[in-house]
Amino acid sequence: MKAIVNTDFHFEGQKGKYVGKVRDVYDIDNKYLVMVVSDRISAFDVVLPEGIPYKGQVLNRIAARFLDATADIVPNWKIAVPDPNVTVGYKCEPFKVEMVIRGYLAGHAWREYKAGKRTLCGVELPDGMVENQKFPTPIITPTSKAAEGHDEDISKEDVIAMGIATREEYEQLEKYTRAIFKRGTEIAAKQGLILVDTKYEFGKKDGKIYLMDEIHTPDSSRYFYADGYEERLAKGEHQKQLSKEFVREWLMANGFQGQVGQKVPEMTPEIVKGITDRYVELYENIVGEPFTREEYTVEQMEKNVADCLAKLK
């Protein structure tokens, strides 16, 4: 199947279209959003030149599963999934902050820690930790939501001082973040996985806070296999993980970290197929059931969404 890397739909009541790194988002009557999860792939805030077949389906279906599994904790934007790559939901006014929560010292947090930093987003980090070690309590390290370019680390106090959220709103976001992460951790454990870190985005509709966007997907989260975690940690070995980190590692090994002047390494058909297979593996391990590779056209996608929107009128 060819990767779906862009869409150009024209739905009834369409007010606008936003093209992000991975998603095409259509505004319907300033009331609903049609979020198309394309097969584009980004790393280091750069969209890579080749799309990854089925990647959009994997992310959209995992996100839908976890939105349903956490709806008792916080209301969310999802109304329907009319197509494997598409979620239709309520339009909310987003908080311009990503609520990042970390249960373990990994990824960006580890790189900062290794560089000598002991404060991350206003959170004090204990001395003497090693890579992938579990925090005594999960820490929340928000990032500002950049319109373009890199998202930046930001502290709770800065979020409030900049008017991104009131103190009361931010503290509610923290409560929701911890509760959703706890639920995600419990679900992951049943699959023999550790939910290492993840991010959530929230918005408001009719004065109420809603959970938005994808959650607990391998693009927004990092998972380790629980089996062998302690042994690998004790030996200082890399953890066996389920996340997009393998793409970043391949890029770094080939001299690319999104810096000016660096060139994305060639993405051969073999590389692309390998990334597709890894995403399917991620789905099957996270969800615990086989992934069905559904082949269809962009025209079918447009019809499915149009039919769904007609029912919302």
The 8 nearest C-alpha neighbors of each residue, nearest first, counted from 0:
[[1, 294, 52, 2, 53, 295, 293, 3],
 [2, 0, 52, 3, 51, 50, 53, 294],
 [1, 3, 52, 50, 51, 38, 4, 0],
 [4, 2, 38, 37, 5, 1, 50, 52],
 [3, 5, 39, 38, 37, 50, 2, 6],
 [6, 4, 3, 37, 7, 23, 39, 38],
 [7, 5, 8, 23, 4, 297, 3, 35],
 [6, 8, 9, 5, 23, 16, 301, 297],
 [7, 9, 6, 10, 301, 25, 16, 13],
 [10, 8, 13, 11, 7, 301, 12, 25],
 [11, 9, 13, 12, 8, 305, 27, 301],
 [10, 12, 13, 9, 27, 305, 308, 309],
 [11, 13, 28, 27, 10, 14, 26, 29],
 [14, 12, 27, 10, 11, 26, 15, 28],
 [15, 13, 26, 27, 28, 12, 29, 16],
 [14, 16, 26, 13, 25, 17, 27, 24],
 [17, 15, 25, 24, 26, 18, 23, 14],
 [16, 18, 24, 23, 19, 25, 15, 22],
 [19, 17, 23, 22, 24, 16, 20, 21],
 [20, 18, 22, 21, 23, 17, 24, 147],
 [19, 21, 46, 22, 41, 18, 39, 40],
 [20, 22, 39, 19, 37, 40, 36, 41],
 [23, 21, 36, 19, 35, 37, 18, 24],
 [22, 24, 18, 35, 17, 34, 19, 25],
 [25, 23, 34, 17, 33, 16, 22, 35],
 [24, 26, 16, 33, 32, 15, 27, 17],
 [27, 25, 32, 15, 14, 13, 29, 31],
 [26, 28, 13, 31, 12, 29, 14, 32],
 [27, 29, 30, 12, 14, 13, 26, 31],
 [30, 28, 27, 26, 31, 14, 90, 32],
 [31, 29, 28, 90, 27, 89, 32, 26],
 [32, 30, 89, 90, 27, 88, 26, 29],
 [33, 31, 26, 88, 90, 25, 87, 27],
 [32, 34, 87, 25, 24, 86, 35, 26],
 [35, 33, 24, 86, 85, 23, 32, 87],
 [34, 36, 85, 23, 22, 84, 37, 24],
 [37, 35, 22, 55, 84, 85, 34, 21],
 [38, 36, 55, 39, 4, 3, 22, 21],
 [37, 39, 55, 50, 51, 3, 54, 4],
 [40, 38, 50, 21, 4, 37, 51, 41],
 [39, 41, 46, 47, 50, 21, 38, 51],
 [42, 40, 46, 45, 47, 44, 20, 39],
 [41, 43, 44, 45, 247, 46, 40, 47],
 [42, 44, 257, 45, 256, 41, 247, 149],
 [45, 43, 42, 41, 149, 148, 46, 257],
 [44, 46, 41, 42, 43, 47, 257, 20],
 [47, 45, 41, 40, 20, 48, 42, 44],
 [46, 48, 41, 49, 40, 45, 263, 42],
 [49, 47, 46, 50, 266, 263, 39, 40],
 [50, 48, 47, 51, 266, 39, 271, 40],
 [49, 51, 39, 38, 2, 4, 40, 52],
 [50, 52, 38, 2, 54, 275, 271, 39],
 [51, 53, 2, 54, 38, 1, 275, 0],
 [54, 52, 56, 55, 57, 51, 38, 275],
 [53, 55, 57, 38, 56, 52, 51, 278],
 [56, 54, 38, 36, 37, 58, 84, 57],
 [57, 55, 84, 83, 53, 59, 54, 58],
 [56, 58, 54, 55, 60, 59, 282, 61],
 [59, 57, 55, 61, 56, 60, 216, 62],
 [60, 58, 62, 56, 61, 57, 84, 55],
 [59, 61, 63, 62, 57, 58, 56, 64],
 [62, 60, 64, 58, 63, 59, 216, 57],
 [61, 63, 213, 214, 59, 65, 64, 60],
 [64, 62, 66, 60, 61, 65, 59, 67],
 [63, 65, 61, 62, 67, 66, 60, 68],
 [66, 64, 68, 62, 67, 63, 69, 61],
 [65, 67, 63, 69, 68, 64, 70, 62],
 [66, 68, 65, 70, 64, 69, 63, 71],
 [69, 67, 65, 66, 70, 64, 71, 182],
 [68, 70, 66, 71, 72, 67, 65, 179],
 [71, 69, 67, 72, 74, 73, 68, 66],
 [70, 72, 69, 73, 74, 68, 67, 75],
 [73, 71, 70, 69, 74, 179, 178, 175],
 [72, 74, 70, 71, 75, 210, 209, 69],
 [75, 73, 209, 70, 210, 72, 76, 71],
 [76, 74, 210, 209, 77, 211, 73, 70],
 [75, 77, 89, 88, 211, 209, 210, 78],
 [78, 76, 88, 75, 79, 87, 89, 86],
 [79, 77, 88, 87, 76, 89, 80, 86],
 [78, 80, 87, 86, 81, 77, 88, 307],
 [79, 81, 86, 82, 85, 87, 83, 78],
 [82, 80, 303, 304, 79, 307, 85, 86],
 [81, 83, 85, 84, 80, 300, 303, 304],
 [82, 84, 56, 85, 60, 59, 80, 81],
 [85, 83, 56, 36, 55, 82, 59, 35],
 [86, 84, 35, 82, 34, 83, 80, 36],
 [85, 87, 80, 34, 79, 33, 88, 81],
 [88, 86, 33, 79, 78, 32, 77, 34],
 [87, 89, 77, 78, 76, 32, 31, 86],
 [90, 88, 31, 76, 32, 30, 91, 77],
 [89, 91, 31, 30, 32, 88, 29, 92],
 [92, 90, 204, 203, 202, 93, 89, 209],
 [91, 93, 202, 203, 204, 94, 90, 201],
 [94, 92, 202, 91, 201, 95, 203, 200],
 [93, 95, 202, 96, 201, 163, 92, 164],
 [96, 94, 144, 93, 163, 143, 97, 145],
 [95, 97, 143, 144, 94, 142, 98, 141],
 [98, 96, 142, 200, 141, 199, 99, 198],
 [97, 99, 141, 199, 198, 200, 96, 100],
 [98, 100, 198, 141, 140, 139, 197, 97],
 [101, 99, 139, 196, 138, 197, 140, 198],
 [102, 100, 196, 138, 137, 103, 195, 139],
 [101, 103, 137, 195, 134, 196, 133, 138],
 [104, 102, 133, 134, 132, 131, 101, 195],
 [105, 103, 131, 109, 132, 130, 108, 133],
 [106, 104, 109, 131, 108, 103, 130, 107],
 [105, 107, 109, 108, 110, 104, 244, 131],
 [108, 106, 110, 109, 111, 105, 112, 104],
 [109, 107, 111, 110, 106, 105, 104, 112],
 [108, 110, 105, 112, 106, 104, 111, 107],
 [111, 109, 107, 113, 112, 108, 114, 106],
 [112, 110, 114, 108, 109, 113, 116, 107],
 [113, 111, 109, 116, 115, 114, 110, 108],
 [112, 114, 110, 115, 111, 109, 116, 130],
 [115, 113, 111, 112, 116, 110, 109, 117],
 [116, 114, 112, 113, 117, 111, 110, 118],
 [117, 115, 112, 111, 118, 114, 113, 119],
 [118, 116, 124, 123, 112, 115, 119, 125],
 [117, 119, 123, 122, 116, 124, 121, 120],
 [118, 120, 122, 121, 117, 123, 140, 124],
 [121, 119, 154, 153, 140, 122, 152, 118],
 [120, 122, 154, 119, 118, 123, 155, 153],
 [121, 123, 119, 118, 120, 124, 140, 138],
 [124, 122, 118, 117, 121, 119, 125, 120],
 [125, 123, 117, 118, 122, 126, 119, 112],
 [124, 126, 123, 127, 128, 117, 134, 118],
 [127, 125, 128, 124, 117, 129, 112, 123],
 [126, 128, 125, 129, 124, 112, 130, 132],
 [129, 127, 126, 132, 125, 130, 104, 131],
 [130, 128, 132, 131, 127, 104, 235, 109],
 [129, 131, 132, 104, 105, 109, 128, 235],
 [132, 130, 104, 105, 103, 129, 133, 232],
 [133, 131, 103, 104, 130, 129, 134, 128],
 [132, 134, 103, 102, 104, 135, 131, 136],
 [133, 135, 136, 103, 102, 137, 132, 104],
 [134, 136, 133, 137, 102, 103, 138, 132],
 [137, 135, 134, 138, 102, 133, 101, 103],
 [138, 136, 102, 101, 134, 100, 139, 135],
 [139, 137, 101, 100, 136, 140, 102, 122],
 [138, 140, 100, 99, 141, 101, 137, 98],
 [139, 141, 99, 120, 100, 138, 119, 142],
 [142, 140, 98, 99, 97, 153, 152, 139],
 [143, 141, 152, 151, 153, 97, 96, 150],
 [142, 144, 96, 151, 150, 145, 153, 95],
 [145, 143, 96, 95, 150, 97, 142, 146],
 [144, 146, 150, 147, 143, 149, 148, 151],
 [147, 145, 144, 148, 150, 149, 95, 19],
 [146, 148, 145, 149, 150, 144, 44, 19],
 [149, 147, 145, 44, 150, 146, 45, 151],
 [148, 150, 44, 151, 145, 147, 43, 144],
 [149, 151, 145, 143, 144, 142, 148, 152],
 [152, 150, 142, 143, 149, 153, 145, 144],
 [151, 153, 142, 120, 141, 143, 150, 154],
 [152, 154, 120, 142, 141, 143, 151, 157],
 [155, 153, 120, 121, 157, 156, 158, 141],
 [154, 156, 158, 157, 159, 153, 121, 120],
 [155, 157, 159, 154, 158, 160, 121, 153],
 [156, 158, 160, 154, 159, 155, 161, 153],
 [159, 157, 155, 163, 161, 156, 160, 154],
 [158, 160, 156, 162, 157, 164, 161, 165],
 [161, 159, 157, 162, 158, 156, 163, 165],
 [162, 160, 158, 159, 163, 157, 164, 156],
 [161, 163, 159, 164, 160, 158, 165, 157],
 [164, 162, 158, 161, 159, 95, 94, 165],
 [165, 163, 162, 159, 169, 168, 158, 166],
 [164, 166, 168, 167, 159, 169, 162, 163],
 [165, 167, 169, 168, 159, 170, 164, 156],
 [166, 168, 170, 165, 169, 171, 164, 172],
 [169, 167, 165, 171, 166, 170, 164, 172],
 [170, 168, 172, 166, 171, 167, 164, 165],
 [169, 171, 173, 167, 172, 168, 166, 174],
 [170, 172, 174, 168, 169, 173, 175, 167],
 [173, 171, 169, 175, 170, 174, 176, 168],
 [172, 174, 176, 170, 171, 175, 177, 169],
 [175, 173, 171, 177, 176, 172, 178, 170],
 [174, 176, 178, 172, 173, 177, 179, 171],
 [177, 175, 173, 179, 174, 178, 172, 180],
 [176, 178, 180, 174, 175, 179, 181, 173],
 [177, 179, 181, 175, 180, 176, 174, 182],
 [180, 178, 182, 176, 181, 177, 175, 183],
 [181, 179, 183, 177, 182, 178, 184, 176],
 [180, 182, 184, 178, 179, 183, 177, 185],
 [183, 181, 179, 185, 184, 180, 186, 178],
 [182, 184, 180, 186, 185, 181, 187, 179],
 [183, 185, 181, 187, 194, 182, 186, 180],
 [184, 186, 182, 188, 183, 187, 181, 189],
 [185, 187, 183, 189, 188, 184, 182, 190],
 [188, 186, 192, 184, 190, 189, 185, 193],
 [187, 189, 191, 192, 185, 190, 186, 193],
 [188, 190, 186, 187, 191, 185, 192, 184],
 [191, 189, 187, 188, 192, 285, 287, 284],
 [192, 190, 188, 225, 189, 224, 187, 226],
 [191, 193, 224, 187, 225, 188, 190, 223],
 [192, 194, 223, 222, 225, 195, 187, 188],
 [195, 193, 222, 184, 196, 187, 221, 192],
 [194, 196, 102, 221, 222, 103, 193, 101],
 [197, 195, 101, 221, 220, 100, 102, 194],
 [196, 198, 220, 219, 100, 99, 221, 215],
 [199, 197, 99, 98, 219, 100, 97, 220],
 [200, 198, 98, 97, 214, 99, 201, 197],
 [201, 199, 97, 211, 210, 98, 212, 198],
 [200, 202, 210, 211, 209, 93, 94, 199],
 [203, 201, 93, 92, 91, 94, 209, 208],
 [202, 204, 208, 92, 91, 207, 209, 206],
 [203, 205, 91, 207, 206, 92, 208, 202],
 [204, 206, 207, 203, 208, 91, 92, 209],
 [205, 207, 204, 203, 208, 202, 209, 92],
 [206, 208, 203, 204, 205, 209, 202, 74],
 [209, 207, 203, 202, 204, 201, 206, 210],
 [210, 208, 75, 74, 202, 201, 203, 211],
 [209, 211, 75, 201, 200, 76, 74, 202],
 [212, 210, 201, 200, 76, 75, 209, 202],
 [211, 213, 200, 214, 210, 76, 199, 62],
 [214, 212, 62, 211, 216, 215, 59, 219],
 [213, 215, 62, 216, 199, 65, 219, 212],
 [214, 216, 220, 219, 62, 217, 197, 65],
 [215, 217, 218, 219, 214, 220, 58, 61],
 [216, 218, 242, 220, 219, 243, 221, 215],
 [219, 217, 216, 243, 220, 242, 58, 221],
 [218, 220, 216, 217, 197, 198, 215, 214],
 [221, 219, 197, 217, 215, 196, 216, 218],
 [220, 222, 242, 195, 196, 217, 241, 194],
 [221, 223, 194, 241, 195, 193, 240, 242],
 [224, 222, 240, 193, 192, 239, 241, 225],
 [223, 225, 192, 226, 239, 240, 193, 191],
 [226, 224, 192, 228, 191, 193, 223, 227],
 [227, 225, 224, 228, 191, 192, 229, 223],
 [226, 228, 230, 229, 231, 225, 224, 238],
 [229, 227, 225, 231, 230, 226, 232, 238],
 [228, 230, 232, 231, 227, 233, 226, 225],
 [231, 229, 233, 227, 232, 228, 234, 236],
 [232, 230, 236, 234, 228, 233, 229, 235],
 [231, 233, 229, 235, 230, 234, 228, 236],
 [234, 232, 230, 231, 235, 229, 236, 228],
 [235, 233, 231, 236, 232, 230, 229, 237],
 [234, 236, 232, 233, 231, 237, 130, 129],
 [235, 237, 231, 234, 232, 238, 233, 230],
 [238, 236, 239, 231, 235, 232, 131, 240],
 [239, 237, 240, 231, 236, 223, 228, 232],
 [240, 238, 223, 224, 237, 241, 228, 227],
 [239, 241, 223, 222, 238, 224, 242, 221],
 [240, 242, 222, 223, 281, 221, 217, 243],
 [243, 241, 217, 221, 244, 222, 240, 218],
 [242, 244, 245, 246, 218, 217, 247, 241],
 [243, 245, 247, 242, 246, 248, 221, 241],
 [244, 246, 248, 243, 247, 249, 242, 241],
 [247, 245, 249, 244, 248, 243, 250, 42],
 [248, 246, 244, 250, 249, 245, 251, 42],
 [247, 249, 245, 251, 250, 246, 252, 244],
 [250, 248, 246, 252, 247, 251, 245, 253],
 [249, 251, 247, 253, 255, 248, 252, 246],
 [252, 250, 255, 254, 248, 253, 249, 256],
 [253, 251, 249, 250, 254, 248, 255, 247],
 [254, 252, 250, 251, 255, 264, 249, 263],
 [253, 255, 251, 252, 250, 256, 261, 264],
 [254, 256, 251, 250, 261, 257, 253, 263],
 [257, 255, 258, 251, 43, 250, 254, 261],
 [258, 256, 43, 255, 45, 261, 259, 44],
 [259, 257, 256, 261, 260, 255, 43, 262],
 [258, 260, 261, 257, 262, 256, 255, 45],
 [259, 261, 258, 262, 257, 255, 263, 256],
 [262, 260, 259, 258, 255, 257, 263, 254],
 [261, 263, 264, 255, 260, 254, 257, 259],
 [262, 264, 255, 265, 261, 47, 250, 48],
 [265, 263, 262, 266, 253, 250, 255, 254],
 [266, 264, 267, 263, 270, 48, 262, 49],
 [265, 267, 270, 271, 264, 268, 49, 48],
 [266, 268, 270, 269, 265, 271, 272, 49],
 [269, 267, 271, 270, 272, 266, 273, 49],
 [270, 268, 272, 267, 271, 273, 266, 274],
 [269, 271, 273, 267, 268, 272, 266, 274],
 [272, 270, 268, 274, 273, 269, 51, 267],
 [273, 271, 275, 269, 274, 270, 268, 276],
 [272, 274, 270, 276, 271, 275, 269, 277],
 [273, 275, 277, 271, 276, 272, 278, 270],
 [276, 274, 272, 278, 277, 273, 51, 52],
 [275, 277, 279, 273, 274, 278, 272, 280],
 [276, 278, 280, 274, 275, 279, 281, 273],
 [279, 277, 281, 275, 280, 276, 54, 282],
 [278, 280, 282, 276, 281, 277, 283, 275],
 [281, 279, 277, 283, 278, 282, 284, 276],
 [282, 280, 278, 284, 279, 283, 285, 241],
 [281, 283, 279, 285, 280, 284, 286, 57],
 [282, 284, 287, 280, 288, 286, 289, 281],
 [285, 283, 287, 281, 282, 286, 280, 190],
 [284, 286, 282, 283, 287, 281, 190, 187],
 [287, 285, 283, 284, 288, 282, 61, 190],
 [286, 288, 283, 284, 285, 190, 289, 282],
 [287, 289, 283, 286, 290, 284, 282, 285],
 [290, 288, 283, 291, 287, 282, 286, 279],
 [289, 291, 283, 292, 279, 288, 282, 57],
 [292, 290, 293, 289, 279, 294, 288, 56],
 [291, 293, 290, 294, 53, 56, 279, 0],
 [292, 294, 291, 295, 83, 53, 56, 0],
 [295, 293, 0, 292, 296, 53, 1, 291],
 [294, 296, 293, 299, 297, 300, 0, 298],
 [297, 295, 298, 299, 300, 294, 3, 301],
 [296, 298, 300, 299, 301, 295, 6, 3],
 [299, 297, 301, 296, 300, 302, 295, 303],
 [300, 298, 302, 296, 297, 301, 303, 295],
 [299, 301, 297, 303, 298, 302, 82, 304],
 [300, 302, 298, 304, 299, 303, 305, 297],
 [303, 301, 305, 299, 304, 300, 306, 298],
 [304, 302, 300, 306, 301, 305, 81, 299],
 [303, 305, 307, 301, 306, 302, 81, 308],
 [304, 306, 302, 308, 307, 303, 301, 309],
 [307, 305, 309, 303, 304, 308, 302, 310],
 [308, 306, 304, 305, 310, 309, 81, 303],
 [307, 309, 311, 305, 310, 306, 304, 312],
 [308, 310, 306, 311, 307, 312, 305, 11],
 [309, 311, 308, 307, 312, 306, 305, 304],
 [312, 310, 308, 309, 307, 306, 31, 78],
 [311, 309, 310, 308, 307, 12, 11, 28]]
